[in-house]
Amino acid sequence: MKRAVLLILIFVLTMPSLVFASVDMEQKLGDHWSKDMIRKDFLLYYFPYLAKENFNRLNPNEPFYEDEFLLSFSSLLKDKGYTRAEIGWKMKMTRIEMAQILGEKLLDIKAIEPSMEKVPFTDMDEISVEKKKALADLFHAGLINGQSKTKFNPYAHATQAEVIILLQRVNDFLDQVDGKEEIKDKTVKKNEEPKEPEVVDIPYKLSGIVQSYSGIEGIISRVEEDKVYVTITKSFPTSGYSMGIEKILNEDEEYKVYLNITPPSKNSEHLTVVTYKTITVEIDKKNLGDPPYNFVWGNFLFLVRV
């Protein structure tokens, strides 16, 4: 009898905590305008840093940081089979900066078409031509709206709610684009199907990693007898990032260097200064063939610290 009572007591005591955990996101959103628009599964997958510790950092009106936006956007692009975005700064992001990043990247991967139309917003007088163009491409693709029919509020900070909903919209849009491409591919005759480019994994030997506070981002190669030395330099917004090479592939007459990049943990302290990481690798010429050797950036794999 005592055992049964004890089991019932444990159940009663734990049940409220389980209920509480299941509604944490809903409680954080409260009566916010986004409460019925944010999808919990999407938030958990692409914004895990907001969902940790019972959605401790989730606040729909809080400004969004550029580095975290690019981390989530890059993860989304990777899942859709596109190249990732660049790494951002640990700084609050404005609505027009968000529009420029999204518009330019989606145009670059040919997910949207360039638009010759203007936007209906009247508060864009001092915005650069490049930012206006990116916003127009997004707007006429149906991906972004203003805060009213005539006001975009470009210099306001992009909020968590705005970013999550916008990336949800991009996610659904890219799914539609992929579906159209699949239908298009099925209409191609069998004897006209393009051949897949040959991809060869290039073996390499790590020669060294250097960190500095000045430099030039890029990839440089030099030939010495039977060896080719490749130097890869990338800039980061703080000293807390680490960088490694995931792989080097020979793809369609280009040698693509794929990096894995790990941002600093959220609670760690690092110098907020532009830092350059430089990796040098050694490759046997026999694995490359005859020069010239065209080394270019491949995708960036973002690894999340926990």
SVG drawing of the C-alpha trace seen along z (x, -y; Angstrom):
<svg xmlns="http://www.w3.org/2000/svg" viewBox="-2 -60 64 62">
<polyline fill="none" stroke="black" stroke-width="0.4" points="0.0,0.0 2.8,-2.4 4.5,-1.6 1.4,-2.4 0.9,-5.7 4.6,-6.6 4.2,-5.9 1.1,-8.1 2.8,-10.9 5.9,-10.8 3.5,-10.9 1.6,-13.9 4.8,-15.7 6.4,-15.1 3.4,-15.7 3.3,-19.5 6.9,-19.8 6.3,-17.7 3.3,-19.9 5.4,-23.0 8.2,-21.8 5.8,-21.1 4.4,-24.6 7.7,-26.6 7.8,-27.9 4.1,-28.9 4.5,-30.6 7.6,-32.6 5.6,-33.7 2.5,-34.6 0.1,-36.8 2.8,-37.9 1.6,-38.3 3.9,-35.5 2.6,-32.9 0.5,-31.0 3.1,-31.4 6.3,-30.0 6.6,-26.3 8.1,-24.5 9.9,-21.8 11.5,-24.4 12.7,-26.5 14.1,-23.4 16.1,-22.3 17.4,-25.6 17.6,-27.7 18.8,-25.3 20.6,-28.1 17.2,-29.7 15.6,-26.4 18.3,-25.4 17.4,-25.3 13.6,-25.4 13.8,-28.2 15.6,-30.4 16.8,-32.8 13.6,-32.9 12.1,-36.4 10.2,-37.3 10.9,-41.0 14.7,-40.6 17.1,-41.8 18.8,-39.1 22.6,-38.8 24.2,-38.5 26.5,-35.6 23.6,-33.5 21.4,-34.4 24.0,-33.2 24.6,-30.1 20.9,-29.2 20.7,-30.3 23.8,-28.3 22.3,-25.2 19.1,-25.6 21.0,-26.1 23.1,-23.0 20.0,-20.9 18.6,-22.1 21.8,-21.2 23.1,-24.7 26.4,-26.3 26.5,-28.0 26.5,-31.6 29.5,-33.5 30.2,-33.9 28.8,-37.0 29.7,-39.4 28.5,-39.3 26.3,-42.4 22.6,-43.2 21.3,-43.0 19.0,-45.5 16.1,-44.6 17.7,-45.9 21.0,-44.0 18.9,-40.9 17.2,-41.5 20.6,-42.2 22.1,-38.9 19.1,-36.8 18.4,-38.6 22.0,-38.4 22.5,-34.8 19.2,-33.5 19.9,-35.4 23.4,-33.9 22.1,-30.3 19.5,-31.2 16.6,-30.4 15.0,-33.8 15.0,-36.0 16.3,-39.5 13.5,-42.1 13.4,-45.3 10.4,-46.5 10.7,-49.0 9.4,-48.4 6.4,-50.4 8.2,-51.6 8.7,-55.4 11.4,-55.2 14.2,-53.9 15.7,-57.3 19.2,-56.8 19.5,-53.1 22.3,-52.0 21.5,-50.7 22.7,-47.2 20.4,-46.9 17.4,-48.3 18.1,-45.8 18.3,-42.8 15.1,-43.9 13.3,-44.3 14.3,-40.8 13.0,-39.3 9.8,-41.4 8.8,-40.5 9.6,-36.8 7.0,-37.0 9.5,-36.4 9.6,-39.6 7.1,-42.3 7.2,-45.7 5.9,-46.7 3.0,-48.3 2.2,-48.7 4.4,-51.8 6.9,-51.4 9.8,-48.9 11.6,-50.5 15.1,-49.4 17.2,-50.5 15.1,-48.8 16.8,-45.7 15.4,-42.4 13.7,-40.6 13.8,-36.9 10.2,-36.5 10.9,-38.2 14.0,-36.1 12.4,-32.7 9.3,-33.4 11.3,-34.7 13.6,-31.6 10.5,-29.4 9.2,-31.2 12.6,-30.7 12.6,-27.0 9.1,-26.4 10.1,-28.5 13.3,-26.4 11.2,-23.2 9.0,-24.6 12.1,-25.5 13.5,-22.0 10.2,-20.5 10.1,-22.5 13.7,-21.4 12.7,-17.7 9.8,-18.1 12.0,-19.9 14.6,-17.2 12.0,-14.5 11.2,-16.2 14.8,-15.8 15.3,-13.0 17.5,-10.1 20.1,-10.7 20.3,-14.3 20.8,-13.9 24.0,-15.8 26.8,-13.7 27.8,-14.1 31.2,-15.8 33.9,-13.5 34.8,-14.2 38.1,-13.1 39.1,-13.3 42.6,-14.8 44.9,-13.5 46.9,-16.2 49.2,-16.6 48.7,-19.4 51.7,-21.6 50.6,-24.3 47.9,-26.5 48.6,-30.2 46.4,-32.9 47.0,-36.6 45.2,-39.9 46.0,-41.0 46.0,-39.4 44.1,-38.8 41.3,-36.3 41.8,-33.8 43.6,-30.7 47.2,-30.7 49.1,-27.8 52.8,-27.4 54.7,-24.6 58.1,-23.3 59.6,-20.3 57.1,-17.4 55.0,-19.2 52.2,-21.8 51.7,-23.9 48.2,-25.4 47.6,-28.3 44.0,-29.0 43.3,-32.2 39.8,-33.2 38.8,-36.0 36.5,-35.8 34.8,-38.4 36.4,-37.2 39.4,-35.1 37.2,-32.3 36.6,-30.6 38.4,-27.5 38.9,-26.2 39.9,-23.0 39.8,-21.3 36.9,-18.9 38.2,-17.8 39.8,-18.9 38.0,-17.7 38.8,-17.9 35.5,-18.9 35.2,-19.8 38.7,-21.1 38.6,-23.0 40.2,-22.0 37.6,-22.9 38.7,-23.4 35.9,-22.5 36.3,-23.9 34.8,-23.0 34.3,-26.0 33.4,-26.0 32.2,-29.2 33.0,-30.0 30.6,-28.8 27.9,-31.3 29.3,-32.0 33.0,-32.1 35.0,-35.4 37.2,-36.3 38.8,-39.3 36.2,-41.1 38.7,-41.8 39.0,-40.6 41.1,-37.4 42.7,-35.6 43.2,-31.8 45.7,-30.4 46.1,-26.7 48.9,-25.4 48.7,-21.9 51.1,-19.9 49.9,-17.9 51.9,-15.5 51.9,-16.7 51.1,-13.2 47.7,-13.5 46.9,-16.7 48.2,-16.2 49.6,-19.0 49.4,-22.6 47.9,-25.2 46.1,-24.4 42.9,-26.4 42.1,-26.2 38.7,-27.7 36.4,-27.8 34.0,-24.8 31.2,-24.7 31.7,-25.7 30.6,-23.2 29.5,-24.9 30.0,-22.9 28.0,-24.0 29.6,-24.0 27.4,-22.8"/>
</svg>
